Structures are given as structure tokens and as C-alpha cells.
Amino acid sequence: MSLFLTNDEAGRITSQHANSPTSALLSAMEARVRQRAAAPGLSDASATTDWWHHAAEYLTDAALVHALRPDPNSNAWLRSSVLAIVRRPLSDWAGPPFRGFDGKYLVGSLETGHLTWGIAVALDLASDLFTDAERSEVASVLRTNGLIPCRRYLENTNFCHNWNCVLLAGFAVSAAVLGDDEALAEAISWFPLAADHFQPDGSYGESLQYANYAAYSIILAREAIVRRSPSASLTLEPYARMVHWASQALFYRKPLS
């Protein structure tokens, strides 16, 4: 049983009627994964961003499909992609060159957070694709290239924007998957700071796009923490109220006059 998908959850998803919204979403995800798996490497013809910026989505989609509807080609793509990222140099975990990595001491960036949670979720949902030695290798690199650099950012940040939320997600997800109780306690202590990026009514100081990015990251961090530590009391306020702010922004139209 994995952290992010219990046997009961898997059963409820796969037992849904073929025309249900859940089945439709899963089928759409499966189609995307199979299309991506048809091309070698971390990008396919549909990619419009550098590999850092879609790796987490591609990995987590493929990991969930593996857990629910495994397919030999998709499994092979996921396994090779995880190992390829794990075996890339540390500089690639820093993100593009403009992040300014000096080649020695990595302080996590947005790309670090993405890769960290992408690899962690793949390890959790698809651990059976790897040998014992490979699982140990993935876990070791996840800690040194992911969890620890994310911690370095969170320990030293003076910024109050979505970076805190994204790096917290990478840190919390990897801590939960690795079973690192000390790191998980740190994630719990940092969680209120991340949630406080939102105003009490759910609004956010930047655009809707940035707000969605921050909220998604906070929700992912919370999910990882409470699944590993169910007794953790982590609020859904105020970021869950973002839906009210977003609906007003998206549906309200000013008079033409």
C-alpha cells in the first residue's frame, strides 16, 4: 500500500461507472501518459515548456496510472525517466542556469521543489518498478538533491510569496515518502507561514495564476503531512477560500459602460 493511494481508494476509483466523471478524468490522464510514453525522454511533442517545468506533472500522472491501470510502455517510460532524473548532475536539480547555482551548495529553487515531489510521488506509487538497489538509490538522491536543498531554502527565506509554498511542498512530500519524522515535524512548523500567504477571505496578493500555484502547493504539502501523520492538525484556512475569490474574478463582468 502506498502513502498517496490506499487499497480502498484504488478500489473506489477503479469501480466507478465508465461514464462517471472520475472514470473520464482517469481515462484522459491515461491517454496523456500513453502519448508521452510513446516518445523517449522527458518531453514529448505536446510539451511547450522546458523539462523542469513539466517533469512533476508527467511523473505523477504516470505514477498514478501505473498504480491503477498499468501498461508496459508507460511503466518503462516512468522507470527510465525517474532513473534518468536521479542520475542527472546536481546542477540540473537547481533548475535553469539563471537560478545561479554555483556548483557547490544547492539552495532549492522552484524547479528543485517540482522535481522533489515528482520523484517522491513516483517512488511512492510505483516502487515496484525498481530493484531494491534502485529504490535505495532513488531515496538517497531524493534526500540529498531534493529534501535537503528544499530545507535550505525554507530555513533562510525572507520572502513571502509562492516560493515558500512550492518549496514546502517538495520538502513535505519527500519527508513523508521517506518516512523522515524529524523533517515532517519541520514541515508542520512551517505550514502556517505558507497558509498565511492568503488573506482571510482567500484572496492573494498576486495574480490568479500565482494564487493557484501557491494553493496547489499548500494542498499537496498538507495531503502528504496528514497522510503520514494523521494526528497533525493543519487548517484548510484561508487558502481553501480562494475558490470564492477566483469565482468572482472569473465570472464577474463589469458593465460595458
Residue pairs with C-beta under 8 A, 6 or more apart in sequence:
1 7
2 67
2 124
2 125
2 127
3 124
3 176
3 177
3 224
3 227
3 228
4 121
4 124
4 125
4 223
4 224
4 227
5 64
5 67
5 68
5 125
10 67
10 68
13 22
13 26
13 68
14 68
14 69
16 22
16 23
17 23
26 65
26 68
26 69
29 61
29 64
29 65
30 65
30 69
30 71
32 61
33 58
33 61
33 62
33 65
33 71
33 74
33 77
34 71
34 73
34 74
35 44
35 46
36 44
36 46
36 58
36 61
36 62
36 77
37 62
37 71
37 73
37 74
37 76
37 77
37 78
38 44
38 73
39 45
41 51
41 81
41 84
42 51
42 54
42 55
42 58
42 81
42 84
42 85
43 51
43 54
47 54
50 96
52 92
52 95
52 96
52 111
52 114
52 115
53 111
53 114
55 81
55 85
55 114
55 115
55 118
56 114
56 115
56 117
56 118
57 118
58 81
58 118
59 78
59 81
59 82
59 118
59 119
59 121
59 122
60 117
60 118
60 121
60 122
60 125
62 74
62 77
62 78
62 81
62 122
62 126
63 78
63 121
63 122
63 124
63 125
63 126
64 125
65 71
65 74
66 74
66 75
66 78
66 125
66 126
66 129
67 125
67 126
75 126
75 129
78 122
78 126
78 129
79 126
79 129
79 130
82 119
82 122
82 123
82 126
82 129
82 130
82 138
83 130
83 134
83 137
83 138
85 92
85 115
85 118
85 119
86 119
86 137
86 138
86 141
86 142
87 141
90 101
90 103
90 106
90 145
91 101
91 103
93 106
93 111
93 112
93 115
93 145
93 146
93 149
94 101
94 106
94 109
94 111
94 112
94 149
95 101
95 109
95 110
95 111
95 112
96 111
99 109
99 111
105 152
106 112
106 145
106 149
106 152
107 149
107 152
107 153
107 156
108 116
108 146
108 149
108 150
108 151
108 152
108 153
108 167
108 170
109 153
110 163
110 166
110 167
112 145
112 146
112 149
112 150
112 153
112 167
112 170
113 150
113 166
113 167
113 169
113 170
113 171
113 217
114 166
114 170
115 145
115 146
115 170
116 142
116 145
116 146
116 147
116 150
116 170
116 171
116 173
116 174
117 169
117 170
117 173
117 174
117 220
119 138
119 141
119 142
119 146
119 174
120 142
120 146
120 170
120 173
120 174
120 176
120 177
120 178
121 173
121 177
123 130
123 135
123 138
123 139
123 142
123 177
124 177
127 135
130 138
139 178
142 174
142 177
142 178
143 174
143 178
143 180
146 170
146 174
147 170
147 171
147 174
147 175
147 178
147 180
147 183
150 167
150 168
150 170
150 171
150 174
151 171
151 183
151 186
153 163
153 167
154 164
154 167
154 168
154 171
154 186
154 190
157 163
157 164
157 167
160 193
160 196
160 197
161 197
161 205
161 206
161 210
161 214
162 197
162 206
162 210
162 213
162 214
162 217
164 190
164 193
164 194
164 197
165 194
165 197
165 213
165 214
165 215
165 217
165 218
165 221
166 213
166 214
166 217
168 187
168 190
168 191
168 194
168 217
168 218
168 221
169 217
169 218
169 220
169 221
169 224
171 183
171 186
171 187
171 190
171 221
172 184
172 187
172 191
172 220
172 221
172 222
172 224
172 225
173 220
173 221
173 224
174 180
174 183
175 183
175 184
175 186
175 187
175 224
175 228
176 184
176 224
176 225
176 227
176 228
177 224
179 228
184 225
184 228
184 229
187 221
187 224
187 225
188 225
188 229
188 232
188 234
191 218
191 221
191 222
191 225
191 234
192 235
194 214
194 217
194 218
194 221
195 218
195 235
195 237
195 238
195 239
197 204
197 205
197 214
197 218
197 239
198 204
198 211
198 214
198 215
198 238
198 239
198 241
198 242
199 205
199 238
200 237
200 238
200 241
201 238
201 241
201 244
201 245
202 238
202 239
202 240
202 241
202 242
202 243
202 244
202 245
203 211
203 242
203 245
204 210
204 211
204 214
204 215
204 242
204 245
208 246
208 249
208 250
211 242
211 245
211 246
212 242
212 246
214 239
215 239
215 240
215 242
218 239
219 239
222 234
222 236
225 232
225 234
226 232
226 234
